[in-house]
Amino acid sequence: MPAKLSVNLNAIAMLRNRRDLPWPSVIGLGRIALAAGAHGLTVHPRPDERHIRRSDLPGIRALVDDEFPQAEFNIEGYPSEEFLQLVERHQPEQVTLVPDDPSQATSDHGWNFAAQAAFLVPIVKRLKKGGFRVSLFADPDPDIVAIARDIGADRIELYTGPYGACHSDSEKAGNELERLGKTADAALAAGLAVNAGHDLVVDNLPPLVRRIPALAEVSIGHGLTADAMEHGMARTVERFLKACGW
């Protein structure tokens, strides 16, 4: 089965937040994305609410439950106590834990699993006890896979930023792709499912899914939102689904 597409709504929310107005509508564009075939919606509610606001979460949860019950809601973020309570309140199907400092512009590195395992183990245990699938943001490195598995994760999400940054250098892109592929191979062999996300676009998705044919999910926001400005949300979702192999 091809990789499922989860549409990250953060960039839409950030554009909305430039004005004290209700458009562009996070819920409305999420609805268009799901109606066009997207498999889920992703949000990253940061403490400063510079894009997704905590007040957006009930509406997104209701959209999935009431109109697209086959879809999934993925909430990602740094696992502070406030974040964990937010997750427990809004009951996403998947929780993606990222090692972000609140001041970061975006997620730009994976967990240091060796150094942060003791911190992550009780958090992952708490989330899995609550019935959530847990994915851990990871840099491409086969050596981290065993630790991620022992922490208790169900999946890793490969950080594809360096791969996405190689859009004008095919040789470097090939090297980055192989790093991602070797990490995915190790994760799958260890019993972990593999997601991917960051700077993925229509052009670089097909090589990624060819190298990692068992890729479970891609979460895409910035590139998809930029594409939607040219093609519209529904057509953009169709383009990204095709790039994933659907």
Rosetta silent file (secondary structure, phi, psi, omega in degrees, C-alpha in Angstrom):
SEQUENCE: MPAKLSVNLNAIAMLRNRRDLPWPSVIGLGRIALAAGAHGLTVHPRPDERHIRRSDLPGIRALVDDEFPQAEFNIEGYPSEEFLQLVERHQPEQVTLVPDDPSQATSDHGWNFAAQAAFLVPIVKRLKKGGFRVSLFADPDPDIVAIARDIGADRIELYTGPYGACHSDSEKAGNELERLGKTADAALAAGLAVNAGHDLVVDNLPPLVRRIPALAEVSIGHGLTADAMEHGMARTVERFLKACGW
SCORE:     score description
SCORE:     0.000 S_00000001
   1 L     0.000  135.737  178.373    0.000    0.000    0.000 S_00000001
   2 L   -63.443  162.734  177.029    1.370    3.477   -0.821 S_00000001
   3 L   -62.395  134.299  175.885    2.287    5.910    1.921 S_00000001
   4 E   -74.479  153.036 -178.052   -0.719    7.713    3.371 S_00000001
   5 E  -108.363  118.809  172.346   -0.850   11.496    3.133 S_00000001
   6 E  -108.881  124.218 -177.214   -1.428   13.619    6.228 S_00000001
   7 E   -88.847  119.114  178.587   -1.866   17.318    5.464 S_00000001
   8 E   -81.915  124.082 -174.045   -0.136   19.562    7.970 S_00000001
   9 L   -92.523    3.571 -173.918   -2.320   22.625    8.625 S_00000001
  10 H   -61.231  -44.419 -176.657    0.304   24.796   10.350 S_00000001
  11 H   -66.094  -34.423  176.375    1.179   26.971    7.352 S_00000001
  12 H   -64.625  -44.430  179.807   -2.501   27.661    6.700 S_00000001
  13 H   -64.920  -37.907  179.954   -2.964   28.676   10.325 S_00000001
  14 H   -64.594  -38.936  176.663    0.122   30.892   10.237 S_00000001
  15 H   -65.065  -43.819  176.852   -1.263   32.755    7.220 S_00000001
  16 H   -57.832  -40.492 -174.034   -4.607   33.176    8.989 S_00000001
  17 L   -71.775   -7.479  176.298   -2.899   34.519   12.080 S_00000001
  18 L   -67.108  -21.228  178.358   -1.403   37.464   10.168 S_00000001
  19 L  -132.238  157.244  176.838   -4.777   39.166   10.572 S_00000001
  20 L   -86.641   62.728 -175.684   -7.458   39.018   13.234 S_00000001
  21 L  -137.471  158.363 -175.963   -9.795   37.339   10.735 S_00000001
  22 L   -88.384   14.260  178.414  -11.176   33.811   10.344 S_00000001
  23 L  -131.405  151.886   -0.940   -9.656   33.148    6.909 S_00000001
  24 L   -65.224  146.711 -175.648   -8.059   31.207    5.431 S_00000001
  25 L   -81.272  119.374  176.292  -10.107   28.678    7.345 S_00000001
  26 H   -60.810  -45.596  179.938   -8.085   25.880    8.894 S_00000001
  27 H   -67.097  -44.104 -177.723  -11.195   23.730    9.198 S_00000001
  28 H   -62.053  -44.011  179.853  -12.454   24.614    5.732 S_00000001
  29 H   -74.585  -30.821  171.840   -9.196   23.768    3.988 S_00000001
  30 H   -62.113  -40.179  177.564   -8.804   20.654    6.102 S_00000001
  31 H   -62.571  -44.413  178.873  -12.244   19.591    4.893 S_00000001
  32 H   -61.855  -42.718 -179.883  -11.263   20.175    1.252 S_00000001
  33 H   -61.434  -45.705 -179.466   -8.054   18.174    1.743 S_00000001
  34 H   -68.434  -38.181  178.683   -9.862   15.202    3.266 S_00000001
  35 H   -65.484  -28.881  179.579  -12.619   15.310    0.661 S_00000001
  36 L   -82.098   -4.400  174.448   -9.923   15.217   -2.044 S_00000001
  37 L   117.867   -1.691  175.567   -8.511   12.004   -0.591 S_00000001
  38 L   -59.222  147.023 -174.559   -5.983   12.981    2.084 S_00000001
  39 L   -92.225   -9.983 -179.067   -5.783   10.322    4.771 S_00000001
  40 E  -175.438  176.506  178.400   -5.371   12.619    7.737 S_00000001
  41 E  -128.651  140.509 -179.919   -4.575   16.022    9.203 S_00000001
  42 E  -120.828  142.970  172.831   -1.529   17.024   11.243 S_00000001
  43 E  -138.453  154.236  175.291   -1.039   19.977   13.579 S_00000001
  44 L  -128.743   90.076 -178.541    1.812   21.187   15.775 S_00000001
  45 L   -78.089  101.367  179.915    0.336   23.385   18.531 S_00000001
  46 L   -81.851  157.450 -178.362    3.268   25.408   19.833 S_00000001
  47 L   -57.860  -34.212 -178.095    3.120   27.220   23.173 S_00000001
  48 L   -85.085   -1.856  177.222    3.134   30.663   21.491 S_00000001
  49 L    54.476   37.294 -177.613    0.285   29.644   19.113 S_00000001
  50 L   -73.541  -14.250  169.341    2.053   31.275   16.183 S_00000001
  51 L  -131.579  -96.249  178.676    0.203   28.959   13.824 S_00000001
  52 L   -62.636  133.454  176.413   -2.227   26.325   15.134 S_00000001
  53 L  -100.744  153.658  177.480   -4.093   27.581   18.183 S_00000001
  54 H   -59.082  -30.456  179.838   -5.360   25.386   20.965 S_00000001
  55 H   -70.416  -13.731  176.586   -8.837   26.605   20.065 S_00000001
  56 H   -76.150  -25.314 -168.062   -8.466   24.978   16.614 S_00000001
  57 H   -65.372  -42.253  178.463   -8.188   21.468   17.996 S_00000001
  58 H   -60.169  -39.210 -179.725  -11.833   20.749   18.919 S_00000001
  59 H   -66.960  -37.738  177.900  -12.974   21.751   15.431 S_00000001
  60 H   -68.450  -42.582  177.771  -10.390   19.545   13.718 S_00000001
  61 H   -60.159  -42.624  179.687  -11.274   16.617   15.973 S_00000001
  62 H   -67.845  -37.526  178.270  -14.977   17.134   15.183 S_00000001
  63 H   -59.067  -47.165  179.448  -14.281   17.422   11.443 S_00000001
  64 H   -65.255  -48.500 -176.056  -12.594   14.027   11.406 S_00000001
  65 H   -64.495  -42.439 -170.666  -15.149   12.366   13.682 S_00000001
  66 H   -87.695  -31.848 -172.787  -18.275   13.755   12.054 S_00000001
  67 H  -116.851  -26.896 -175.916  -17.365   13.922    8.361 S_00000001
  68 L  -138.069   63.839 -173.645  -14.303   11.754    7.711 S_00000001
  69 L   -64.549  -14.370  176.924  -14.238    8.981   10.317 S_00000001
  70 L   -81.877  -12.451 -177.505  -11.795    6.950    8.209 S_00000001
  71 L   -84.378  168.936  179.960   -9.196    9.730    8.481 S_00000001
  72 E  -121.366  149.217  175.327   -6.642   10.250   11.243 S_00000001
  73 E  -109.762  123.851 -179.402   -5.728   13.211   13.408 S_00000001
  74 E  -117.333  121.675  175.489   -2.016   13.526   14.217 S_00000001
  75 E  -109.558  126.885  178.934   -0.811   15.972   16.869 S_00000001
  76 E  -117.526  154.131  177.716    2.928   16.621   17.036 S_00000001
  77 E   165.229  174.302  175.983    4.951   18.572   19.528 S_00000001
  78 L   -76.353  133.243 -171.036    7.429   18.634   22.368 S_00000001
  79 L   -80.741   61.855  169.295    6.086   16.473   25.223 S_00000001
  80 L   -71.672  167.171  177.638    5.661   19.039   27.961 S_00000001
  81 H   -62.101  -38.708  178.084    2.980   18.337   30.543 S_00000001
  82 H   -61.540  -42.742  178.696    0.766   20.936   28.867 S_00000001
  83 H   -63.876  -44.093 -178.481    1.194   19.196   25.508 S_00000001
  84 H   -62.530  -39.963  177.928    0.440   15.776   26.975 S_00000001
  85 H   -67.302  -35.405  177.028   -2.754   17.054   28.578 S_00000001
  86 H   -62.492  -44.375  177.685   -3.733   18.657   25.253 S_00000001
  87 H   -61.739  -46.192 -177.846   -3.280   15.305   23.522 S_00000001
  88 H   -65.631  -28.243  178.873   -5.283   13.482   26.162 S_00000001
  89 H   -75.732  -36.593 -171.275   -8.082   16.025   25.812 S_00000001
  90 H  -106.833   -3.623  165.440   -8.360   15.859   22.009 S_00000001
  91 L    52.193   58.683  173.492   -7.606   12.172   21.433 S_00000001
  92 L   -70.246  159.266  175.353   -5.630   12.052   18.162 S_00000001
  93 L   -72.923  -29.627 -178.412   -5.036    8.720   16.529 S_00000001
  94 E  -136.251  142.296  174.085   -1.303    9.426   16.452 S_00000001
  95 E  -120.184  123.965  178.330    1.070   11.509   18.573 S_00000001
  96 E  -108.997  117.744 -176.909    4.398   12.509   17.054 S_00000001
  97 E   -94.305  126.957 -178.732    6.965   13.625   19.605 S_00000001
  98 L  -123.744  148.850 -175.582    9.564   16.148   18.445 S_00000001
  99 L   -90.873   41.930 -174.213   12.523   17.609   20.387 S_00000001
 100 L   -75.962  137.391  161.656   11.698   21.230   19.583 S_00000001
 101 L   -77.930  141.818 -179.297   12.678   24.200   21.651 S_00000001
 102 L   -56.055  -23.530 -177.851    9.684   26.606   21.691 S_00000001
 103 L   -83.268   -9.271 -178.157   11.806   29.262   19.973 S_00000001
 104 L   -66.737  144.435  177.324   12.546   27.117   16.912 S_00000001
 105 L   -69.324  -35.798 -179.637   10.990   28.210   13.645 S_00000001
 106 L  -160.821  168.532  176.815   10.239   24.603   12.729 S_00000001
 107 L   -66.290  124.194 -175.484   11.286   21.063   13.594 S_00000001
 108 L  -134.467   15.287  174.473   14.848   20.742   12.322 S_00000001
 109 L  -168.094  158.060  177.596   16.362   17.681   14.008 S_00000001
 110 L   -90.099  179.642  179.143   15.413   14.388   15.557 S_00000001
 111 L   -68.189  147.091  165.521   15.759   13.144   19.120 S_00000001
 112 L   -86.093   89.441 -169.398   19.115   12.270   20.626 S_00000001
 113 H   -63.215  -39.745 -178.603   17.769    8.869   21.589 S_00000001
 114 H   -62.575  -42.378 -176.395   20.777    7.721   23.577 S_00000001
 115 H   -80.409  -26.599 -171.264   20.821   10.857   25.738 S_00000001
 116 H  -113.246   11.070 -179.651   17.045   11.304   26.046 S_00000001
 117 H   -59.709  -44.224 -177.615   15.797    7.722   26.375 S_00000001
 118 H   -63.100  -32.560  176.819   15.214    8.028   30.123 S_00000001
 119 H   -71.325  -40.580 -172.559   13.116   11.141   29.512 S_00000001
 120 H   -79.544  -31.937 -173.543   11.070    9.569   26.697 S_00000001
 121 H   -55.341  -52.779 -179.024   10.330    6.130   28.147 S_00000001
 122 H   -66.966  -29.473  178.222    7.706    7.197   30.751 S_00000001
 123 H   -67.681  -47.198  178.880    6.135    9.652   28.293 S_00000001
 124 H   -63.360  -40.336  178.255    5.738    7.013   25.604 S_00000001
 125 H   -61.052  -43.505  178.398    4.391    4.571   28.184 S_00000001
 126 H   -61.175  -45.097 -177.957    1.806    7.131   29.332 S_00000001
 127 H   -67.154  -42.149 -179.379    0.677    7.838   25.772 S_00000001
 128 H   -69.042  -33.041  174.306    0.437    4.182   24.793 S_00000001
 129 H   -62.772  -31.303  177.343   -1.516    3.446   27.961 S_00000001
 130 L   -79.407   -2.780  176.163   -3.936    6.125   26.725 S_00000001
 131 L    93.567   12.180 -177.722   -4.380    4.257   23.456 S_00000001
 132 L   -93.342  141.534  167.654   -2.329    6.535   21.203 S_00000001
 133 E   -75.666  134.818 -174.824    0.027    5.413   18.468 S_00000001
 134 E  -116.828  126.761  175.422    3.390    7.046   19.173 S_00000001
 135 E  -118.434  139.426 -179.400    5.880    8.195   16.554 S_00000001
 136 E  -113.600  129.655 -179.589    9.284    9.687   17.411 S_00000001
 137 E   -68.635  130.401 -170.757   10.980   12.262   15.170 S_00000001
 138 E  -140.223  137.046  169.497   14.321   10.855   14.058 S_00000001
 139 L   -72.191  152.897  178.403   17.358   11.880   12.051 S_00000001
 140 L   -69.659  107.989 -178.616   18.407    9.349    9.403 S_00000001
 141 L  -165.006  108.140 -178.153   20.785    7.059   11.285 S_00000001
 142 H   -57.211  -25.323 -176.255   20.356    3.272   11.465 S_00000001
 143 H   -69.648  -15.767 -178.116   22.093    3.198   14.840 S_00000001
 144 H   -86.719  -11.614 -168.997   19.172    4.951   16.586 S_00000001
 145 H   -63.712  -46.152 -177.836   16.581    2.373   15.606 S_00000001
 146 H   -61.764  -37.171  179.578   17.148   -0.138   18.401 S_00000001
 147 H   -68.360  -43.538  178.326   16.959    2.616   21.012 S_00000001
 148 H   -59.188  -40.659  177.485   13.732    4.006   19.547 S_00000001
 149 H   -63.884  -44.108 -177.963   12.245    0.516   19.651 S_00000001
 150 H   -69.146  -26.958  175.106   13.337   -0.004   23.258 S_00000001
 151 H   -65.288  -26.912  176.618   11.837    3.358   24.240 S_00000001
 152 L   112.357    7.553 -178.830    8.505    1.868   23.184 S_00000001
 153 L   -64.852  152.301  171.347    7.679    3.791   20.015 S_00000001
 154 L   -88.234  -33.367 -176.975    5.371    2.340   17.396 S_00000001
 155 E  -142.836  162.522  161.745    6.941    4.357   14.599 S_00000001
 156 E  -114.673  149.802  170.060    9.709    6.758   13.789 S_00000001
 157 E  -108.893  113.849 -179.564    9.190    9.801   11.578 S_00000001
 158 E   -69.440  128.375  175.286   12.251   10.354    9.443 S_00000001
 159 E   -76.982  111.961 -174.543   13.366   13.983    9.301 S_00000001
 160 L  -101.513   14.536 -179.032   13.641   14.620    5.559 S_00000001
 161 H   -56.238  -49.588  178.888   14.791   18.252    5.723 S_00000001
 162 H   -60.835  -35.403  176.179   18.330   17.612    4.417 S_00000001
 163 H   -65.912  -45.537  179.627   16.870   15.551    1.557 S_00000001
 164 H   -64.257  -28.251 -179.276   14.384   18.304    0.709 S_00000001
 165 L   -73.734   -9.801 -177.108   17.174   20.883    0.746 S_00000001
 166 L   -93.609   27.438 -173.247   18.918   19.067   -2.138 S_00000001
 167 L   -61.518  -21.385 -179.447   16.355   20.138   -4.734 S_00000001
 168 L  -112.879   12.027 -177.986   19.055   21.514   -7.050 S_00000001
 169 L  -137.839   94.452 -172.817   21.765   18.870   -6.426 S_00000001
 170 H   -66.642  -34.604  179.814   20.791   15.401   -7.621 S_00000001
 171 H   -66.639  -45.682  177.935   23.971   13.705   -6.391 S_00000001
 172 H   -64.790  -38.486  177.869   23.589   15.052   -2.878 S_00000001
 173 H   -60.757  -40.564  177.974   19.892   14.186   -2.940 S_00000001
 174 H   -62.300  -39.656  178.083   20.779   10.602   -3.816 S_00000001
 175 H   -65.745  -42.888  178.498   23.154   10.381   -0.872 S_00000001
 176 H   -65.489  -38.880  179.298   20.552   11.776    1.521 S_00000001
 177 H   -61.826  -40.100  179.865   17.930    9.430    0.116 S_00000001
 178 H   -67.881  -35.941  174.956   20.148    6.440    0.791 S_00000001
 179 H   -60.389  -44.659  177.520   20.672    7.567    4.398 S_00000001
 180 H   -62.189  -44.372 -177.828   16.907    7.708    4.812 S_00000001
 181 H   -63.373  -42.102 -179.681   16.487    4.354    3.116 S_00000001
 182 H   -66.439  -36.466  177.074   19.048    2.568    5.284 S_00000001
 183 H   -67.061  -42.647  177.569   17.438    3.937    8.434 S_00000001
 184 H   -62.257  -42.270  178.473   14.009    2.846    7.238 S_00000001
 185 H   -57.426  -44.859 -179.479   15.357   -0.628    6.416 S_00000001
 186 H   -66.038  -40.716 -179.358   16.719   -0.948    9.944 S_00000001
 187 H   -64.605  -45.049 -179.407   13.500    0.350   11.510 S_00000001
 188 H   -64.124  -39.414  177.875   11.299   -2.028    9.548 S_00000001
 189 H   -65.056  -27.487  179.860   13.577   -4.948   10.428 S_00000001
 190 L   -87.662   -1.006  178.168   13.241   -3.957   14.099 S_00000001
 191 L    92.272   10.783  177.424    9.444   -3.960   13.900 S_00000001
 192 L   -97.265  139.789  169.985    8.916   -0.203   13.734 S_00000001
 193 E   -80.442  161.865 -172.326    6.735    1.435   11.101 S_00000001
 194 E  -127.728  124.061  169.468    8.188    4.444    9.298 S_00000001
 195 E  -106.442  171.898  176.940    6.715    7.885    8.628 S_00000001
 196 E  -150.790  150.846  177.565    8.501   10.794    6.960 S_00000001
 197 E  -174.355  145.904  171.663    8.163   14.531    6.865 S_00000001
 198 L   124.372  117.885  175.697    9.772   17.911    6.214 S_00000001
 199 L    58.440   33.413  174.370   10.309   19.758    2.932 S_00000001
 200 L   -90.519  138.216 -178.748    8.673   17.045    0.866 S_00000001
 201 L  -137.055  175.908 -177.397    7.194   18.122   -2.465 S_00000001
 202 L   -58.008  -35.924 -175.507    5.685   16.524   -5.563 S_00000001
 203 L   -75.693  -35.251 -175.918    9.105   16.208   -7.221 S_00000001
 204 L   -97.828   -4.267  177.198   11.032   14.536   -4.396 S_00000001
 205 H   -69.579  -46.093 -177.223    8.293   12.229   -3.102 S_00000001
 206 H   -56.320  -44.774  176.195    8.434    9.572   -5.856 S_00000001
 207 H   -62.052  -35.059  179.814   12.128    8.709   -5.282 S_00000001
 208 H   -64.676  -46.477 -177.308   11.476    8.537   -1.537 S_00000001
 209 H   -74.241  -23.706  172.958    8.570    6.116   -1.825 S_00000001
 210 H   -70.675  -39.749 -179.539   10.478    4.002   -4.351 S_00000001
 211 H   -73.760  -31.535  179.750   13.399    3.693   -1.936 S_00000001
 212 L  -122.599   75.713 -174.928   11.099    3.044    1.051 S_00000001
 213 L   -64.241  -20.500  178.494    8.155    1.134   -0.446 S_00000001
 214 L   -92.625   11.476  178.726    6.824    0.269    3.029 S_00000001
 215 L   -53.968  127.181 -174.093    6.655    3.937    4.074 S_00000001
 216 L   -82.250  -40.049 -171.397    3.495    4.246    6.186 S_00000001
 217 E  -159.180  144.184  168.040    2.786    7.981    6.087 S_00000001
 218 E  -118.569  137.298  177.086    4.106   11.336    4.957 S_00000001
 219 E  -112.173  119.805 -170.647    3.148   14.520    6.782 S_00000001
 220 E  -134.096  129.342 -179.441    3.428   17.569    4.536 S_00000001
 221 L  -125.541  -66.155 -171.561    2.636   21.199    5.225 S_00000001
 222 H   -61.637  -52.939 -178.315    4.828   23.954    3.783 S_00000001
 223 H   -64.143  -37.091  179.163    5.363   22.498    0.314 S_00000001
 224 H   -68.966  -40.534  178.955    1.761   21.374    0.024 S_00000001
 225 H   -66.111  -40.463  176.997    0.431   24.762    1.097 S_00000001
 226 H   -62.013  -41.916  178.833    2.717   26.519   -1.389 S_00000001
 227 H   -63.903  -37.516 -179.171    1.475   24.188   -4.131 S_00000001
 228 H   -66.012  -25.559  176.931   -2.143   24.901   -3.141 S_00000001
 229 H   -66.527  -25.186  178.822   -1.600   28.611   -3.787 S_00000001
 230 H   -95.634  -40.580 -171.124   -1.040   27.710   -7.430 S_00000001
 231 H  -108.883   -9.237 -172.395   -3.292   24.700   -7.944 S_00000001
 232 L    85.710  153.252 -174.806   -5.903   24.936   -5.196 S_00000001
 233 H   -63.678  -46.767 -176.065   -6.121   22.570   -2.227 S_00000001
 234 H   -62.177  -48.081 -179.893   -8.135   19.781   -3.852 S_00000001
 235 H   -64.986  -36.621  178.911   -5.934   19.561   -6.948 S_00000001
 236 H   -64.236  -43.791  177.142   -2.805   19.788   -4.798 S_00000001
 237 H   -59.541  -41.900  177.675   -3.896   16.858   -2.643 S_00000001
 238 H   -60.552  -41.245  179.391   -4.490   14.861   -5.824 S_00000001
 239 H   -64.023  -42.948 -179.855   -0.987   15.757   -7.027 S_00000001
 240 H   -71.131  -36.273  175.885    0.625   14.687   -3.759 S_00000001
 241 H   -62.516  -42.537  177.090   -1.376   11.477   -3.610 S_00000001
 242 H   -61.983  -40.931  179.017   -0.186   10.615   -7.111 S_00000001
 243 H   -63.970  -28.455  177.070    3.386   11.373   -6.074 S_00000001
 244 H   -79.914  -13.827  178.879    2.928    8.914   -3.175 S_00000001
 245 L   108.440    8.970 -179.817    1.760    6.223   -5.588 S_00000001
 246 L   -83.971    0.000    0.000   -2.002    6.367   -5.208 S_00000001
